[in-house]
Amino acid sequence: MSVPTAPHRAYGGDTTSQEDSISAQPEEAPAPPAPAATAQLLRALRADHRAETWVPAFEQDWARALDDARHSFSLAPVHTVIGTCPARLSSAPAVDAFLAGGCDDADGIDLDQVLGART
């Protein structure tokens, strides 16, 4: 029995389809947020009069997002936290005005209804 001198190429040419260039990251993978963006967001939260409740909530969300990102190999949870907090900060004056106006807030709206479901 003779042994071929060159490896068999099932698909012709110099490479098989499995040897074609494969990227470990999808092309649409978002870049990680800059550390300065997170620090700036935390400074803004600390400067708000709600800092006593918002900073611990942010830190808890941030820790959970980092843990989820480690397990899922996706930065989506981190981007969600970075996107949600500025929305909370920017909507705070409207919430303050609503509450100061003496409006009934007993039928409040869930933040997920306003910002969309967080995954």
C-alpha positions, 0 to 999 in steps of 0.5 A: 500500500502506498502513502500519499506524499501530500495531504488530501485536500477535500475541497481543492486548493491549498486549504479546506473549508475548516482551515479558512480564517476563523475569528474568535470574536464576532465582527460586531463585538462591541469594544469594552467601555473605557475605564474613564467612562465608568469612573466618570459615571460613578462621580456623577452618581456620587454628586447626585442627592440620591447618591446614598441609594444610587451608588450602592445600586450601581456598584451591585449592578456593575459587579453582577455585570462583570461576573456575567461578562466573565461567564458569558464571554460577552460585554453586553451586561457591562454595556447595559449597566453603562447605558442604564445609569446615564438614563437614570441621571438624565431622567432624575430632574423630571422625576423630581419635578413630578414628585414636587408637583404633588402628583400621585406616584402610587401607580409608578412605572417600572424602569424596564418599561421606560428603558427596555428589558435588561438582559 
